[in-house]
Amino acid sequence: MSLGSLSLSTPAPVGFGEKIWRINWGLVLVLSAIAAVGVLALYSAAGGRLEPWAGRHAMRYGMALGLCLIVALIHPKVWRWLAWPIYGASMLLLVAVDVIGKIGMGAQRWLVLGPIQIQPSEIAKVAVILVLARYYHGLTREQAERFVYTLPPLVIILAPVGLVMVQPDLGTAMMVLLGGAALLFVAGVRLWMFLGAVVAAIGCLPFAWSFMHEYQRKRVLTFLDPDRDPLGAGYHITQSKIAIGSGGLFGKGFLKGTQSALNFLPEKQTDFIFTTFVEEWGMVGALVLLALFTLVLLWGFSIALRSQHHFGRLVALGVTSMMFLYVFINTSMVMGLLPVVGVPLPLVSNGGTAMVSVMFACGLLIGVNVYRDAQLPLAR
């Protein structure tokens, strides 16, 4: 009886062939379709040329997809063990950015390592998810609900947020903060703690306003009144709205966008790539792209629900929350529903570090499904 119970509670190791079978190839296909949309949009943004963005985007995705599949085949216990080292490395890189980072477009966000340019704040997003999942994997439900056990996660989240704000990069800081908060919520932190944090944040707004850079204040004021400076701080969002509106239902057609082609639309290959795409493909194209992202989110929640270990469940929900925040903030920003904060659209916007970090996170998500029956002992 006891031997039978043991065999039922301890699943047999998953073979390599079964690991390959358990990879969610449908999710991989959807991610590839999103990246293909990025290639089309970047090709158009460059005036019908592969260089300088579309060709590199395609090559980056090919390499990032390989990384994603490798990550997915590695046992979650390895990533649980590496959580703190990855977090520590990301913190060191963020400190290095503040000391010797490359300055571009008024911000110091990049490290140049030979021919490679990386943005450590993108790595920090995934690192926070991993270390919070490891932390809460070692707690009981009752401990997770107690305030004293919430203090270490707050430090884990606020430390990179502070370093990113120094760069300054308000958009990424928001991503880390909101992504960490979402993981705390699904881990079981009581609702009253979140309400208290919201009240405290509102009370600190006047203090925070005094520390914001002038361009950040202008972005907030422009969000509240887009017509106050249409040729200055409001130029980006005004041109974005014109481009989206002119796309209509079916768009102007591939390579026929005017706002992008005539360079009225700033940052058309990064922050405003969604606008570039919608101008040419219209509302129908926008809905198709958003439907692809919705499939990613639904698969993420499904994988989280199927995971038999808490670490994998939290990682899956953390990655899914991160993807949602990417898409929600970027699309809301270019439509004027949120201030312009510089958040890329995952797998569509041009950017190497962002793509690698997103595909690494998706590899973790797929790996949770591959090892959904794994037994992970509790460990702080």
Backbone torsions as a table, in degrees:
resi	resn	phi	psi	omega
1	MET	NA	-44.7	-178.8
2	SER	-69.1	-36.0	179.2
3	LEU	-67.5	-38.0	178.3
4	GLY	-65.6	-40.5	178.7
5	SER	-63.9	-37.5	-179.7
6	LEU	-65.0	-41.2	-178.2
7	SER	-67.9	-29.9	178.6
8	LEU	-75.2	-33.1	-175.4
9	SER	-87.7	-15.5	-178.9
10	THR	-118.3	96.4	-177.8
11	PRO	-65.9	149.3	178.8
12	ALA	-66.6	150.4	178.2
13	PRO	-58.3	144.3	-178.9
14	VAL	-82.4	123.8	178.9
15	GLY	-73.4	166.8	-176.4
16	PHE	-62.7	-41.9	179.7
17	GLY	-61.5	-41.1	179.2
18	GLU	-69.5	-33.1	176.1
19	LYS	-60.6	-45.5	178.8
20	ILE	-61.6	-40.9	-179.8
21	TRP	-65.1	-35.1	-177.0
22	ARG	-78.7	-12.7	174.6
23	ILE	-60.7	131.2	-178.5
24	ASN	-77.4	88.6	-175.5
25	TRP	-69.4	-25.6	174.5
26	GLY	-63.2	-41.8	177.3
27	LEU	-65.0	-41.0	177.5
28	VAL	-60.1	-41.9	179.5
29	LEU	-63.5	-41.4	179.5
30	VAL	-65.9	-43.1	177.3
31	LEU	-60.1	-40.0	178.9
32	SER	-66.9	-36.7	177.9
33	ALA	-65.4	-39.9	177.6
34	ILE	-63.7	-43.2	178.7
35	ALA	-63.8	-34.9	177.7
36	ALA	-65.3	-37.7	174.6
37	VAL	-60.3	-40.5	177.7
38	GLY	-60.8	-42.1	178.7
39	VAL	-61.7	-45.0	179.4
40	LEU	-61.7	-45.6	-177.6
41	ALA	-66.1	-40.4	-179.5
42	LEU	-71.9	-34.3	175.3
43	TYR	-61.7	-43.0	178.7
44	SER	-69.1	-40.5	-179.1
45	ALA	-61.8	-27.2	178.7
46	ALA	-90.5	11.9	177.9
47	GLY	76.9	31.0	178.9
48	GLY	84.9	31.6	179.2
49	ARG	-128.3	146.8	177.4
50	LEU	-71.3	-32.5	178.4
51	GLU	-98.8	145.3	10.4
52	PRO	-98.2	2.5	-170.2
53	TRP	-115.4	-48.2	-169.6
54	ALA	-62.7	-47.0	-179.5
55	GLY	-61.4	-44.4	178.9
56	ARG	-65.2	-37.4	179.5
57	HIS	-61.0	-44.9	-180.0
58	ALA	-64.3	-43.5	179.3
59	MET	-65.7	-41.8	178.3
60	ARG	-60.8	-41.3	-179.3
61	TYR	-65.3	-40.7	178.3
62	GLY	-57.5	-45.3	178.8
63	MET	-69.8	-40.0	179.9
64	ALA	-66.4	-34.2	177.3
65	LEU	-65.1	-39.9	175.3
66	GLY	-60.6	-43.9	176.7
67	LEU	-60.8	-43.0	-179.8
68	CYS	-56.7	-46.3	-177.3
69	LEU	-69.7	-36.3	177.1
70	ILE	-64.5	-45.7	178.7
71	VAL	-59.9	-39.6	-177.9
72	ALA	-64.8	-27.7	-177.2
73	LEU	-88.1	-5.3	179.1
74	ILE	-88.7	135.2	-176.2
75	HIS	-60.4	139.3	179.7
76	PRO	-57.3	-26.1	179.6
77	LYS	-64.3	-28.1	177.0
78	VAL	-68.6	-44.8	179.7
79	TRP	-68.8	-32.0	175.0
80	ARG	-64.8	-40.7	179.1
81	TRP	-69.0	-34.4	-177.7
82	LEU	-85.4	-4.2	-174.1
83	ALA	-56.2	-51.8	-178.2
84	TRP	-67.2	-43.7	175.7
85	PRO	-58.7	-40.1	178.5
86	ILE	-65.5	-41.6	178.3
87	TYR	-63.3	-44.9	179.1
88	GLY	-61.7	-42.0	178.9
89	ALA	-63.9	-40.3	179.2
90	SER	-65.3	-36.3	177.9
91	MET	-66.7	-41.3	177.9
92	LEU	-63.0	-39.9	178.6
93	LEU	-66.0	-37.8	177.5
94	LEU	-65.1	-39.3	176.2
95	VAL	-64.6	-41.0	179.1
96	ALA	-62.5	-37.2	177.5
97	VAL	-60.5	-43.8	-178.4
98	ASP	-67.8	-20.4	-177.3
99	VAL	-97.5	-49.5	-173.0
100	ILE	-127.0	14.4	-175.7
101	GLY	-67.0	157.4	178.1
102	LYS	-78.4	136.2	178.7
103	ILE	-96.7	128.5	178.1
104	GLY	-149.6	134.0	179.6
105	MET	56.3	37.2	174.9
106	GLY	81.0	7.0	-178.7
107	ALA	-133.3	153.3	179.7
108	GLN	-112.3	88.0	-170.4
109	ARG	-122.9	-7.7	-170.8
110	TRP	-121.0	149.0	170.8
111	LEU	-111.6	133.9	178.0
112	VAL	-105.4	113.5	179.9
113	LEU	-116.5	89.4	-175.8
114	GLY	65.2	-124.8	179.6
115	PRO	-82.2	-4.4	-174.8
116	ILE	-101.9	135.2	174.8
117	GLN	-117.9	120.7	-177.2
118	ILE	-121.6	154.5	177.3
119	GLN	-115.4	96.3	-173.8
120	PRO	-59.1	-25.0	-179.7
121	SER	-63.1	-28.7	176.5
122	GLU	-68.8	-37.3	178.2
123	ILE	-67.0	-35.7	-178.1
124	ALA	-61.5	-32.7	-179.9
125	LYS	-59.4	-46.4	-179.4
126	VAL	-72.7	-37.1	-179.4
127	ALA	-61.6	-40.6	179.1
128	VAL	-63.6	-41.2	178.3
129	ILE	-60.8	-46.9	-178.0
130	LEU	-62.4	-46.7	-174.2
131	VAL	-72.7	-33.9	175.9
132	LEU	-68.7	-38.9	177.1
133	ALA	-63.3	-40.4	177.6
134	ARG	-64.5	-43.2	-178.0
135	TYR	-61.8	-49.8	-176.6
136	TYR	-76.3	-18.7	173.6
137	HIS	-64.5	-27.4	-179.2
138	GLY	-90.5	4.4	-178.8
139	LEU	-112.6	152.1	170.7
140	THR	-80.9	167.9	178.9
141	ARG	-60.6	-40.1	-179.3
142	GLU	-65.3	-40.4	178.6
143	GLN	-66.3	-40.6	-178.9
144	ALA	-61.7	-26.6	-178.3
145	GLU	-83.9	-11.8	-177.2
146	ARG	-87.2	141.5	-173.8
147	PHE	-61.8	-38.9	-175.3
148	VAL	-61.8	-31.1	180.0
149	TYR	-81.4	-5.3	176.9
150	THR	-88.5	-16.6	-176.9
151	LEU	-64.7	-47.6	177.7
152	PRO	-58.6	-44.4	176.6
153	PRO	-60.1	-34.2	177.8
154	LEU	-62.3	-41.0	177.3
155	VAL	-65.5	-42.1	179.7
156	ILE	-58.7	-38.9	-178.6
157	ILE	-79.5	-46.8	-172.1
158	LEU	-72.7	-26.2	179.7
159	ALA	-61.3	-54.2	177.0
160	PRO	-67.5	-31.9	177.5
161	VAL	-59.1	-44.9	179.1
162	GLY	-62.4	-42.8	-179.4
163	LEU	-67.4	-36.4	179.1
164	VAL	-70.1	-37.3	179.2
165	MET	-63.5	-30.4	-179.9
166	VAL	-66.4	-25.5	-170.3
167	GLN	-61.5	-41.8	-7.3
168	PRO	-94.7	147.2	178.7
169	ASP	-144.5	84.1	-175.3
170	LEU	-63.8	-38.6	-177.9
171	GLY	-62.2	-49.3	-180.0
172	THR	-66.9	-38.1	176.5
173	ALA	-59.4	-41.7	176.2
174	MET	-62.2	-40.8	-179.7
175	MET	-61.6	-46.4	-179.5
176	VAL	-64.1	-44.3	-178.1
177	LEU	-64.4	-50.5	-178.1
178	LEU	-69.4	-36.8	177.5
179	GLY	-64.8	-42.0	176.5
180	GLY	-64.3	-41.0	179.1
181	ALA	-63.2	-39.6	178.7
182	ALA	-62.9	-39.6	179.5
183	LEU	-69.2	-37.3	175.4
184	LEU	-60.4	-39.5	-178.7
185	PHE	-63.8	-48.2	-178.5
186	VAL	-72.3	-20.3	177.9
187	ALA	-76.1	-14.6	175.6
188	GLY	114.4	9.5	178.6
189	VAL	-65.0	137.6	-174.8
190	ARG	-63.7	148.1	-177.5
191	LEU	-64.4	-32.7	-177.8
192	TRP	-63.9	-27.7	177.6
193	MET	-68.0	-39.0	177.6
194	PHE	-67.1	-41.9	178.5
195	LEU	-62.7	-39.9	177.1
196	GLY	-63.6	-39.8	178.9
197	ALA	-65.5	-39.4	178.8
198	VAL	-64.1	-44.7	178.8
199	VAL	-61.8	-43.2	178.9
200	ALA	-63.7	-39.2	179.7
201	ALA	-64.8	-41.0	178.1
202	ILE	-63.2	-40.5	178.9
203	GLY	-65.7	-26.6	-178.6
204	CYS	-89.6	-2.5	-176.8
205	LEU	-56.9	-45.6	178.0
206	PRO	-61.0	-37.5	178.6
207	PHE	-66.6	-42.9	-179.5
208	ALA	-66.3	-36.6	-179.6
209	TRP	-58.6	-38.1	-178.5
210	SER	-67.9	-22.0	-178.6
211	PHE	-98.3	-5.6	-179.9
212	MET	-73.8	148.8	175.1
213	HIS	-71.3	158.3	-176.3
214	GLU	-60.0	-40.3	-179.0
215	TYR	-67.6	-30.9	177.3
216	GLN	-69.5	-39.5	176.6
217	ARG	-63.2	-40.9	179.6
218	LYS	-62.4	-36.6	179.1
219	ARG	-65.0	-41.4	179.3
220	VAL	-66.0	-46.0	-179.6
221	LEU	-64.6	-36.0	178.0
222	THR	-67.5	-37.0	176.6
223	PHE	-61.7	-40.9	-179.7
224	LEU	-73.0	-31.1	179.9
225	ASP	-144.4	84.9	-174.6
226	PRO	-58.9	-22.9	-175.7
227	ASP	-92.1	4.0	-175.7
228	ARG	-71.5	-28.4	-179.6
229	ASP	-150.2	69.4	-172.9
230	PRO	-64.6	-23.4	179.9
231	LEU	-100.4	-2.0	-180.0
232	GLY	-117.5	-107.9	-176.8
233	ALA	-64.3	-27.5	-178.9
234	GLY	-90.3	4.0	-174.6
235	TYR	-64.4	-46.2	-176.2
236	HIS	-56.5	-54.5	-173.8
237	ILE	-70.8	-31.8	177.4
238	THR	-64.0	-46.2	178.4
239	GLN	-65.9	-35.4	178.5
240	SER	-64.5	-44.1	178.7
241	LYS	-64.3	-39.1	178.2
242	ILE	-62.0	-44.0	-178.6
243	ALA	-65.2	-45.7	-179.6
244	ILE	-64.1	-44.9	-179.8
245	GLY	-64.7	-37.5	-178.3
246	SER	-71.1	-18.4	178.5
247	GLY	-68.8	-27.7	177.6
248	GLY	63.1	-148.3	-175.7
249	LEU	-79.0	-45.3	-175.3
250	PHE	-112.9	0.3	177.3
251	GLY	83.5	171.9	-179.4
252	LYS	-84.3	-13.0	-178.5
253	GLY	108.7	152.2	-178.4
254	PHE	-60.7	129.6	-179.5
255	LEU	69.4	15.8	-178.2
256	LYS	-115.6	11.0	177.3
257	GLY	-71.7	134.4	-176.4
258	THR	-94.0	-41.8	-178.6
259	GLN	-60.4	-39.9	179.3
260	SER	-75.6	-48.3	-175.8
261	ALA	-63.4	-34.3	-178.2
262	LEU	-92.5	9.4	175.6
263	ASN	62.4	27.3	171.1
264	PHE	-74.6	-27.3	-176.4
265	LEU	-92.7	113.9	-179.8
266	PRO	-77.8	153.6	178.6
267	GLU	49.0	44.8	-175.2
268	LYS	-69.2	-17.4	-178.6
269	GLN	-97.6	-8.2	-177.1
270	THR	-123.6	-93.8	-174.3
271	ASP	-62.6	-33.1	-174.4
272	PHE	-108.3	27.8	-179.9
273	ILE	-66.5	-31.9	178.3
274	PHE	-62.6	-39.4	177.4
275	THR	-63.6	-44.7	178.2
276	THR	-56.5	-43.6	-178.6
277	PHE	-68.7	-45.3	-175.4
278	VAL	-68.2	-33.7	178.6
279	GLU	-59.5	-36.0	-176.8
280	GLU	-91.1	-27.8	-174.7
281	TRP	-112.4	-5.4	173.5
282	GLY	70.4	-170.0	-178.6
283	MET	-64.4	-34.1	178.8
284	VAL	-62.7	-45.4	177.4
285	GLY	-62.4	-41.1	178.9
286	ALA	-61.8	-42.1	-179.8
287	LEU	-66.7	-37.3	177.5
288	VAL	-63.6	-45.8	179.7
289	LEU	-63.2	-44.1	178.8
290	LEU	-65.8	-32.3	176.6
291	ALA	-65.0	-38.0	177.0
292	LEU	-63.2	-43.6	177.1
293	PHE	-64.7	-37.2	178.3
294	THR	-62.1	-38.9	176.4
295	LEU	-61.0	-40.5	177.2
296	VAL	-60.3	-44.4	-179.5
297	LEU	-65.7	-41.8	179.5
298	LEU	-64.8	-41.5	176.3
299	TRP	-63.6	-38.0	178.9
300	GLY	-61.4	-46.5	178.4
301	PHE	-64.5	-38.9	179.0
302	SER	-62.8	-43.8	179.0
303	ILE	-63.4	-40.8	178.9
304	ALA	-61.6	-42.6	-178.5
305	LEU	-67.3	-29.0	-177.4
306	ARG	-85.2	-15.0	-177.8
307	SER	-67.4	133.5	179.8
308	GLN	-90.8	-5.5	178.8
309	HIS	-121.4	144.8	-172.5
310	HIS	-65.8	-36.3	-179.9
311	PHE	-59.4	-49.0	-180.0
312	GLY	-64.1	-38.1	179.4
313	ARG	-62.3	-43.9	-179.3
314	LEU	-69.6	-39.7	177.2
315	VAL	-61.1	-46.2	-179.5
316	ALA	-61.8	-44.1	179.2
317	LEU	-68.8	-35.0	178.0
318	GLY	-65.9	-44.8	178.9
319	VAL	-65.3	-41.3	179.3
320	THR	-63.9	-41.4	177.4
321	SER	-63.3	-40.5	178.9
322	MET	-61.7	-43.7	178.9
323	MET	-63.5	-41.8	178.6
324	PHE	-60.7	-44.4	-178.8
325	LEU	-64.2	-42.1	175.8
326	TYR	-52.4	-55.1	-173.9
327	VAL	-68.6	-45.5	-176.9
328	PHE	-63.0	-47.5	-176.9
329	ILE	-67.5	-44.1	-177.9
330	ASN	-64.0	-50.0	-177.0
331	THR	-68.2	-37.3	177.7
332	SER	-66.9	-36.6	-179.2
333	MET	-63.7	-47.4	-176.0
334	VAL	-73.7	-16.4	176.8
335	MET	-96.4	2.0	177.4
336	GLY	82.7	13.0	179.6
337	LEU	-86.9	-16.6	175.8
338	LEU	-138.0	156.9	175.1
339	PRO	-61.9	152.6	177.5
340	VAL	-72.1	114.9	-175.0
341	VAL	-124.8	0.4	174.5
342	GLY	77.7	52.1	175.3
343	VAL	-110.2	123.8	-178.0
344	PRO	-74.8	161.6	173.7
345	LEU	-90.9	118.0	-171.0
346	PRO	-58.8	132.7	177.4
347	LEU	68.4	0.4	178.2
348	VAL	-113.6	-47.0	178.4
349	SER	-67.4	149.5	175.4
350	ASN	-70.8	135.0	179.3
351	GLY	156.1	120.8	-175.5
352	GLY	-74.2	-49.0	-176.8
353	THR	-63.7	-41.4	179.3
354	ALA	-61.9	-42.6	-179.9
355	MET	-65.3	-44.9	-179.1
356	VAL	-63.3	-42.2	-179.6
357	SER	-66.6	-39.3	178.3
358	VAL	-65.8	-44.3	-178.9
359	MET	-71.1	-32.5	173.3
360	PHE	-61.6	-45.0	178.5
361	ALA	-63.4	-39.8	177.6
362	CYS	-66.6	-32.2	174.1
363	GLY	-63.3	-41.0	175.5
364	LEU	-61.5	-42.1	-179.8
365	LEU	-62.5	-48.0	179.4
366	ILE	-64.7	-36.3	178.5
367	GLY	-63.4	-32.6	176.1
368	VAL	-61.3	-37.6	177.9
369	ASN	-71.5	-39.4	-179.9
370	VAL	-61.7	-41.2	-177.4
371	TYR	-110.4	39.0	-175.4
372	ARG	-65.2	-22.8	-179.5
373	ASP	-98.2	6.0	-176.3
374	ALA	-65.9	151.1	177.3
375	GLN	-102.2	115.4	178.5
376	LEU	-115.5	111.6	179.3
377	PRO	-64.9	153.4	178.6
378	LEU	-66.6	136.9	178.5
379	ALA	-156.2	132.1	178.9
380	ARG	-73.0	NA	NA
